[in-house]
Amino acid sequence: MTGGKQQRLDTPVVIAAIFVSGIGGTFQYGFCVSVMTSPSAFIKELVNKTCLQRYDVSLEQWQVSLIWSFTVSIFCIGGLLGSLVAGPLITKFGRKRCLLLNNFVAIIGAVLMVLSKTAMSFEMIMVGRFLYGINSGFSLSAHTIYLVECSPKRLRGMVGVTVATFISFGKFSGQLLGISQLLGTQERWPWLLGFNGFTALLQLSTLPFLPESPRFLLLERGDRQACEKALRRLWGDKDYSVEVEEMLEEKAALQSVRSHSVMELIKNQTLRWQLLTIFVTFTTLQLCGINAVRTGLCELSTSVACFMVIESTGKKVLLFRGYVGMSATLVLLTITLYFQVIFLEMGMTLIIKLFIKSFPWELFTQSFKSAGYTIACTVNWTGLFVLGMLFPIIVEHLNGFCFLIFLCFCVGCGLYVRFNVPETKNRTALEIAAEFQKMHSKSDESRRKPDAKLTLNGIEAYETRF
């Protein structure tokens, strides 16, 4: 216990890295998800005025809604693009340098947002949202990798939770700044949409004072001296030769491992349940209603709570309880909207943040992690795009009963996790695969032999039947 406390006190630079990388990292994603709600009426008015002034055409309500939905959802197209190019770029140019350059994408988008009203161009908002998407998709990967690689091994679990915390903080900030007393007004809404540029400037001015990822310096650049110097700056002035040797051993072990493509993962019979788990959980992540209601403060509080309990509670337990809490909340939310009573905000405060972002890394062995991450990102951003396009239309037709659709996704995914997904805490990918086999083997004989192994392209794995 004392050693853990001492380690926390000896890592002030890691604490600085958490805040600096977070404010220009996943904060941007959370802010972009929530910020469009407040100025929606003003943006729709701009769309109508632009078409009337430019083409002398007054748009019908459904046409304005369609343009509005696409303006919101184009963020997801940029996000998917950013997340797909992040891996190769941060490997080639480094985590810190890519985070710095990524800020310029957000700044350009912010300039377009601020000038859109003056220029009478809603297209500038669309382009800005697309650039924000690239920035957010890229930062989701770069922020996470940089932060985890800069943290001591004993603190990586808790430090990893801060990635989700900054997403929640971004959502809360977007909702708070969007109130009419601050930036959610007819005159100031362009500055609300351009706020991402200020956070990008903040990271751009502070991140250069932090070191590059030690792992990148050693394994990609081959500079052991720079790696040890970065470790001393981050973790304190001690000897880290053991940690350096562990990194080198890991690199040597992975040199013989070939990364498999997405199609190879899809065709692999032994990983069908793991792949299905990625599809189910990441689809439900966006279609559970968590991005359809204003939950920033609740998510922020819950992510802080999970920061304290994640090391003592299994991820499967947190995930299942999250879906149960979301289901109960959606039922209460539907009832409050139907009867128009005053307990609406109480219902929202029960929403629980779901922890599934680490699944692509935990469910697959090293050779399949890249392909698993690509599939997870694609499903995640596609789900958010579909939600952005369809939710306004669903609300028009179903009103408060639209949340029953999210309820079905929550209940279905909660039951799937409860009966089809093993606990992943403190287990390797091979151990998790063995648990999948035990849960889904069709014969009693295979249940009695859970440790039967097979070799996949030189990689040891456990067989699972689907």
C-alpha angles and dihedrals in degrees: 000000000000091000091053091051091047091051091053091051091049095057108067091139090056089053089051089048090053093056099037096047092040098053092055094031128053091354086075091056094050093046093051092049094056106028099077095067098073101049095038094111092048093049092049088051090051090051091053094044093048093052092044093050097040103036102014088238126132110211123224120240095257091051092052090047091051093051090045092051092049091048089055095042099046084077087072093054089055090045093055091048092048094049093049095051095041097081099056093040098050089047092052103037104024136256098266097045092049092049089052095048091044089064091067089061090056092046092053090049091049092052090053091050094050093048097042096090094046091048091045090229124134087180088072088059089052092051090045091052090049091052090046087054092053090048093048096045091049094045093050088066102032095046093049096047094044094048096046092047092050093051128086112255093247092056100042095097094055094038089052090058090061088069089067091040091061090049088056091044089053092051092048092048092051091052094044096048090045095066117111093248091062125025102330096097137108092257101039106037094100088060089051090056090045095052090101087071092062093052089047090053090049092056092041090057097044108032094071088068091062124079126251119258108287091217092055092048092052105036102032102028097030091223106141094173093054090046093054091046090053091048091053091050092049103038105023137273101302140115111279100175091121092056090047092051090050090055091049092049090050091050091050091050092051096047091082092048116097117209111235125223127243092256091052089053092049092049095046107107094198094061100046096112092047090050092047089051090056091050095047099044098041092046091051091045089073099029098050092086097253091123095039097065132050102261105142099122092042092050091047092052093046095048090052089050091049089050087065099043105034093091093053099037126062119247092233090056092049091047095049093045088049092058092045090051092047092049092051090047094051091051091051091044092053091049094049092049092048096050094034093227127157100251095088096112091046089058092052094051091066093066113120124211112242121226109210103117091100095054097097089057097043102042098049135056118243095270092057100038096091093051091045091051091050092052092046092051092047093050092044097052094039090053091050090049092051090048092051093049100043106032096076090050092046091050091053092055103033103026110188093357090070088089090067087074089058089046091059091052092048095049093044094049093042091055091045092053092044096053106022109035124071125216111274101191113126092352131122123231090258092052090049090050089053090053090050088053092052092050097046107031110124099208132059089229093061090047089057090052105048093148097063107128137198134189122242113193091325094315120113112234140160121246119243125185124220 
